[in-house]
Amino acid sequence: MSDSGDDPDGIGGEGLQVELFHAETDREPGDTNKQFSIGSTRVLDVHPQVFSISAVIILAFIALSLAFPDQATELYSNVRKGISNVFGWFFILVVNVFIIFMIYLALSKYGNIRLGGVDADKEFSDISWVAMLFSAGMGIGLMFFGVAEPVWHFFDPHLGAESATPEAAQVAMAVSLYHWGFHPWAIYALVGLSLAFFSFNRGLPLTFRSIFWPVLGERIYGWPGHIIDILTVFATLFGLTTSLGLGALQINAGLNFIGNNVGAFPAIPNGTLVQVGIIAGVTAVAVVSVAAGLDGGVRRLSNLNLLLMFTLLGTVIVLGPTLFVFGMIPQGLGQYFSNFFDLAFFSGAVYDPYFAGSPYYGPGGDGEGAFLVDWTVFYWAWWIAWSPFVGMFIARISKGRTVREFISGVLILPVLFSVLWFAALGGSALSIELGSGAVSAAMFAEGVDVPRAVALFAMLDTLPGTIILSLLSVLLVSTFFITSSDSGSLVIDHLTSGGKHDAPVAMRVFWAITEGIVAATLLVAGATPENPQAGLEALQAAAISTGLPFAFILVFMMYAIWKGLGTEYEVLESQAFQDRVEEMAEEGEIVIDRTGGEVVTDITAGEEEPGD
């Protein structure tokens, strides 16, 4: 058998499938890049339009927000409410469509198509894949809202439940699972699948513009493609900085709570300057990690995150109300599924007393609704804003997996973990609330600026080993901060380098630092003495404002991936492809697995003959 690196027909390199069916373009990733070196060291290797425009606008945003903080605060608030009220119905509708579409693809004949082609191998083990998948997806968010959201909905319940009752506890769990269940991961699955398919199966750069090859063709390399990638950079950056800002708020709240309530060390004061210092410190560590790359830094920290999360999760289950937690798993799931359609399709068109703070857009209504503005629309916009970042990261680690395996893994595994997480942490807090009410008492105590940031530590304060568990939680939020920053830097670096995988380390460092600065800017510009939660609202505004344009892009993305998979399936069934495969099989170069019937779904290298 000839060496795959020298064999134009071989299983190595671009692969058999890309050889027989590839995008009809001779363009290479980064072929129009501008490079800058210091001596023999390559410092920058950038796509001139995408990098320069993105960098200038982001730096201008930082400068203007810091120069005019009062106006920035008002703008953040207006953007947050305005987009939620006007486009809330659109977010509700399209995210439901995404779920239906992904389930259809997984169950369809396209499910056996392999990302990377029939000859592609998996680059990461299943355990590492799941760990990186979850760490990139919503780690900081689960730490921030894992206790806070169930407790919040317990006192401000929906679906007709009365506040602070056993029924409200069930509803609180159902609403939390709705926001952290199938909907966000359907968004990630759509983006990740589209990116992986057009890159690995078509030989196009792993950039957002490549997804629109069926629609734009060679124009993806012109200004239409530039605009798509620039918007992707903004969505990635601001969706990510929302999470980084939440992480800084929670680390600050945790250190303050531990010092005041546990007495392990002097309390760290709550304040914007402290949060900026936290962002600076953790970003410095993230810079070191991102310089090590995907295999050296991100993968190891992702595995560490998974270990720490299971440690915290298991400890809370054992030391907390164990039977209540286990009982909340089926009961919470039951409430989630039984109320799924009521939750998923509620958009406030008419007043609905089943939803606290229900908006009403009919005669006499003002459309102002806490449930959609503060929760559902914010979440959907946040997930959509995060989707370029998470989707591209998932795509990079998913080569060799079938469409069905990819969708099943992305839709099911993280959701199961979310159920367990909310049952353990949120369930423990709800059990406490049904008894002493200690968690809410600490959340809403005098001097607490951001109650949601304190919730986790208030719950841990009721368990044995409070100091250890609280410090473990602070460490876990910090490592999630680092991996999120690292992953986001790799993705933005990839976008601004024209899809190249080997861009200089200096570029990744630049974006890691920029992410930290933007997160700090949102907290500084958004914070006001009159409204301590203004910083949190600024973070929400950043996610919502960038999530809106991407919601429209994702709608067109469904058409692009559907058309691409359809064409791919026709190629796999084509006589030309089958003849080429049979020829290679007869020569002993490959072994065929026809698990999809007549369609070739897997090819592996054949055994070398003695003496070859």
N, C-alpha and C positions, 0 to 999 in steps of 0.2 A: 504493500500500500504506500503510495507516495506521500510525502510530508504535506500536511494540510496547509502549511504556510506557503508552499510553492504550487499547490494544485488549484488552478482556477475553478475546477469543478468541486473542490473538496468541501469537507465538513467544517474546516476552520475558517478564520477570517470573517467575512460578512455572512457566510452560511449559504447553504443550497437554496433556501427559499428566497433570499435577497438576490441571489444570482439569477433565478428564473423570473422573479417578479419584484421589481424595485421601482421606486419613484423615478420617473424619466428625467433625471437631472444629473448634471456632472458637478454640481456644487458640493463643496466639502465644508464641514463645520469650521467656522472662523476664517474662511478663505478671504474675507475682506477686512479682517482685523488690522488694527494698528498696534504695533509693538513698541515698547519703550524699555530700554535696558540701562543699567548702571554698570559699566564695565562689561563683564561677561554674564552678569546676572540679569535675567529677564524679570522686570518689575511689573509691567502691565502688558496684557495681551487682550485688547478690548474691541468689541464691536463699536465703531465710532459713534453711530447714531444712538444706539440703545444705551450705552454707558454714559455718554456725555449728557444727553437730555435727562436721563433718570437722575444722575448725580446732581446736576444743576437745580432741577426742580425740588429735589429732596433737601438740598442745602438751603434753598430759598425758603422752603417751608419751616425749617428749623430757625432760620434767622428772623423771619416775620413773626413766628409764634412767640419767640422770646422778646422781640422788640415791642410787640403789642399784645401783652398777655390778657388784658381785659377784653379786648375785641376778640381774641382767640377763644376765650372761655365762652363768650356769648355765641360765637360761630359754632363751636363744638356742640353746644346744647341745641341750637336751632337745627343743625344738620341731623343730629340724632333723632329728634322728634319729627322733623319734617319728612325725612325719608321713610321712617317707620309708619307714619300716618298715611302717606300718599301711596307708598309701594308695598305696604304690608301684605295686601291680598296677593300681590305678584310673588313675593317670597314664599308664601304659604302654598300657592299653586305649583310653582315649578319644582320645589323640593319634593313634593309628593310625586310628581311626574318622574323625577330622577330615580326614585325607588322602584317604581313600576318598570321603567326602562331597564335598569340593571338586572332585575329579576328575570325579565324577558331574555336578555342576552345570555344569562347564565343557563337558562333552561333550553335555549334554542340550539339549533344545529351549529351555531358559531362557538359553542362552549368548548369544543375540543381544539380549537385553534390555539397554537402555542406561541406565546410572546417570545420573539427572537427567531421564530421559524421552527420547523419540525426537528431540526438537529440541535436546538439550543439546550444547554445544561443549566441547572440552577446554580446561581453564583453564591447563594447563602443557604445555610441549613434552615430547616423549618423553625427551629427555636430562635435563631438569630433574626430571621425574617419577621417573626411575630414581635420580638422585642423591639426591633427598630420601627416596625409598623406602628406599634402602640406609643412608643416614646415620641415619635414625630407627630402623632395624631392629636392628642389632647391631654398630655400629662399634667401640665400646670393647671389646666382648667378643672380637671377632676380633683386636684388637691384644693383648689380655691372653692369650688362649688359642691364638693362631695358631701359636706355637712350643711353648708349654708343654704343650698337650694331646698332640700327637703324641709328644713326647719322654717324657712321663709313661707313656703306653701302650706305648712301646717297651721300657721297663724293667719295666712291670707289665702284660704283654700278655694278650690274650684269644683266644678262638677256637682254643685249643690250641697257640698259638705259644710258643716258648721265648724267654725274656728276652734282649734285646740281640742278636738275630739278624736276618738279612735278612727272614725270614718275619715277625718281629715288626714290622719297619718297615712292611711292607704292611698288616698288621692295624691298626697304630697309625693309619695314614692312613684306613683304612676306618671305624674307630670314630669318629675325629674328624669325618669327613664325615657319618656317621650323626647325630651330635649337632648339626651345623650345616647340615644339608641340608634335605630336604623337610618334615620334621616341624615345625620352628619356623615356617616360612613358611606352612604350612597353617593353623596357629593364627592368624597375623596375617591371612591371607586371609579366614578365616571372620568374624572380628570386623570387619575393614575393609569387607567386602562388605555385611554386615548393617547397619552404621551408615550407609554411603553410600546403600543402597537405601531405607531407611525415612525418611531425611532428604530426599534429593533426589527420590525418586519418590513419596513420600507427603506431603511438605511438613511433616514432623514435625521438632522440634528435633534437632540433631546431638548427642544425648546417649544414653547407654546404655539408659535407660529406654524410648526410642522403639522399640528393637528388639522389645520385648515387647508392642507394640500388638495383634498378632493374638491374644494370650493375655489381656491385661489390659484392653484398650480404654482408656476414659477413666480407669481406675484408675492408669495410669502417671503421672497428675498428682497422685495422692495418696501416702500413705505407702509403698505397695509400690514406686512409682517413686522416692521419696526414698531408700529403703533401697538400691535398686539403684545409684543414682548415688553414694551415700556409699561403698558397697563399691568402686565403680569408682575413686573418689578414692584410697582406701587402696591398692588394688592398683597403681594408676598410680604413686603416690608411692614405695611401698616397692620395687616392681620397678625403678623408675628409680634410686632411691638405691643399689641394689645395684650398678648399672653405674657410678654416680658414685664410689662407694667403691673399686671395682676400678680406676677411672681414677686416683684419688689414690694408691693403692698402687703402680701401675705408674710414674707420674711420679716418685714418690719413689725407687723402686728404680732407675729409669733415671738420675736425677741422681746418685745414690750410686755406681752402677756406672761411669758415665762419669768421675766424679772419681777413683775408686780405681784403675780399670783403664786408662783412656785418659789421664788426667791433663790434661784440657782446662781444668779449674778445680778448686778445692778440693772434696772430696767433700761432698755434702749428706748428713747422717746419716739413717739410717732411723729412723723413730719416729712415734708417734701425733701428737705436736704438730706435726711437720713436715707430716704428711698433712692435718691440720686447716688449717694455713696454706695448703697447696696448694688445698684445697677453697674456702677463703675467697677466695683470689686469683682463681681461675678463675670462681667464682660471681659475683664483682664484674664480670668481663668479660661473663658470661652475662646479667647484669641489663641492661647497656647494649644488648646484642644483642636481647634479648627485647622491650625497649621499642620497637625498630624494627619489630617485627611479622614476619609470615610472609614477605611479599615483600621487605621491606627487610633483615632480618637473617638469618633461618633459611635462606631459599633460597640466598643468596649464600654463606653459610658451608658449606652442604651441597655446593654446587658446588666450593668450595675443598677440602673434605674429599675429594671424589672425585679431584680433581687430585693432591692430596698422596698419596693411597693408590696411585694408578697410578704416581706417581713412585717411591715406595718399592718397590712391587711390581716395576716394570720394572728398577730398579737391582739389586735382589736377584737377579732372574733372570739379568741380564747378568754381574754380578760373582760370583755364586755358581756352584754346580754346574749349569750350564744344561741339559745333556743329562739329568742325573738329574731335574731339575725337570720337564722336558717329558715324560720317561718316566713320572714318577709320576702325571701327569694321567690317562692311560688305565688305568694299572695300579691306581691308587687307586680310580678309578671302578669298575673291574672287581671289585675286592675289596668295595667298598661294595655294589654290586648283587648280587653272588653270595652275600653274607652278610646281605643286607637283612632277610630274615624272621627269621633267627636273632637278629640284633641288635634288631629292632623289637619282637619279642614276648617277649623274655626278661624274666621278672618274678621269678625266684627261687623259684618254687613248689617246685622240687626242686633239690638240689645239682647244679650244672653245672660240671665242672672246666674247661670252655671259657672261663669268665669268672673272672678273678682277683678274689679277695674275694667270691666268689659267696655270696649269702645263701641260707638254706635254711629254709623255714617248716614243714617236715615234723617228724616225731618226733625230738626231740633237737636241733633247729635253733633258733637264736636270732634269725634274721631279720636279723642284722647283716651288711651287705654293702657293701664299699667301692665297688664298681662302680656300684650303683644309688644309694646315698646320696650319694656324692661327685660323681657324674657325671650319669647319665641322669635320675633323679628331680629332682635339683637343676635341670638344664637345662629339663626340661619344665615344672616349676613356675615357673621364672624366665620362660620364654617366655609362659606363661599370665598371670603377673602383669604382664608388659610389654604384653600384648595390648590392654588398653583404651587405653593410651597410643599404641602403634604403630598399632593398628587405627583409632583416631580420626584420627590424623595422616594415615594413608594415605587414609582416607575423604575428608578435607577436600581432598586434592589430586587426587582421582580422578574428579571429575565429568566426564561426557561419554564415559567408556570403557564398552564393553560388558562384560557379566559374564564372557564368555569371555576377552576381552582383559585384564581385571582379574586374573582367576585365573591366566592363563598368565604374565602379567608378574610377579605377586607370587611364584608358585611356582617359576618357571624362572630368571629373570634373576639374582636375588640368589644362588640356589644355584650357578649357573655361576661367579659371581664367588667364592663361598666355596671352590669346588673349586680355582680358580686360586690363591687366596690360600694355602690350606693346602699345595698342591703346591709353591708357591714358598718360603714361609717355613718351614712345617713340613717340607717335603721337603729344603730346604737343611740344616736342623738334623739331620734323620735321616741325611743323607749324611755330615755331620760326625761324628755318633755312631758310624756304622759304621767310621769311620777313627780319629780322635784322641780322640773323646769329650769335646771341649772344652766343649760346651754344658752337658752334665750336670755336669761338674766345676765350672763356675761357678755353676750353679743350686744345687748342694748344698754349696757351699764354706762353711767356718766363718764364722759371722756373718751369713749370709743368712737373714732371717726368713721371707720368703715366696718360695720358689723359683720359683713360677709367674710372679711379677711380674718376675723377673730374666731369664727365658728369652729373650725377644726380644732384649735387649741383649747377652746372651751369644752369641747366634748372629751378630748384627751385628759383634761384636768379632772375628770370624774373617774378615771381608771387608775389602777395601781401602776407605778413606774412612770408617772407623768413626765418627769424630767427627761428620761431617756426617750420616751415616745415623742415628746415635743421637739427635742433636738434632732431626732431622726427625721421628723417631718420637715424641719427647716433645711436639713441636709438634702432631703429628697426634692423639695421645691428648687433648691439651688442647682442640683444636678439636672433637673428638668429644664431649668433656665439655660444651662450650658448646652445641653443637647439640642434644644430648640434653636438657640442662637447659632450653633454649629451647623445644623441641618439647613437653616434658612440662609446662612452665608454661602454654603456650597451651592444651593439652588440659585440664588441671585447672581453669584459669580458665574455660574453656568449660563444664565440668561444673557448677562452683559459681556460674555466672551464669545458670543455667537454659537454656543453649543459645544465648545471645546471642553474636554475632560481634564486637560493638563494645564489649565491656566495657572499663572504664578501664585504662590502662597500669599504674596502681598495683597492681591485682590481679595482673597477670602478674609484676610485680616481687616482690610478697609471696610468691607461690608459688615463684619461682626461689630466693629467699633461704631459704624453708622447706625446699626440697629439699636445699640445701647443708647446712643445720643438721642435718637428719635423717641424712644420710650421715655427717657428722662424729660425731654422737651414737652411731651404730652402731659406728664404729671406736673411739671413746673408751671406751664402755661395754663393748665386747667384748674389748678388748685386755688381756692379762695377761702378766706376765713369764714365767710357767711355760709358756704356750702362745702363741708369737708369731703363730700363724695363727688365733688366736681372733677377731681382727677380720674375717678373711675368712669364718670360719664364721658370724659374726653377720650379715654381708651375705647369705650363703646362706640363713640362717634367715628373714630378712625376706622374701626372694623366695618361699620355700617356704610360709610361713604365709599369705601373701596369695594365692598361686597356687591353693591347695586349694579355697576356696569358689568361685573363678572357674571352675575346671574343671567344677563342677556347672552353673554358669550357662551355660557354653558348650554343654553338652549340650542344654539347652532352646533355646538360640539356633539350633541346627540346625533344629529344628522351626519356629521363627518365620520364618526366612528361606526355608525350603522352602515354607511356606504362603503367604508374601508373594509370592514369585516365581510360584507357581502361579496366584494370583489375578490378578497383573499380566499374565500370559500370556493368561488368559481375556479380560481387558479389551482387550488389543491385538488379539485375534481377534474381538472383539464387533462386531456390525453398527453399533452406535451410534458406536463409535470410527472404524470404517472410513468411515461416511457423513460424519462431521465432517471427516475428513482429505480425502476426495474433494472435498467442498465447498470447502475452502480451496485445494486444488490447482487446481480449476477457476477460482477467482477469481485465481489467480496469486500467492497469498500464500506458498505453499510449494512445494518440490520434493521428491518422494518417492523414496526408495531402498528397494526391497523385497528386500534381500539375504537375508532370512529366508523367502522364498517369499511367501505371502499375508499374512504378518505384517509390518507396518510396523516397520522397525528404525532408520530414520534419516530425519530431516526437516531441510531447510535452508530458509532464507528465500528467497522467489522474487525475481525481478528486478522493480524498480519500472518502471512504464510511464512513457514520456516525458510530462513535464508534471505527474506526481504530486508 
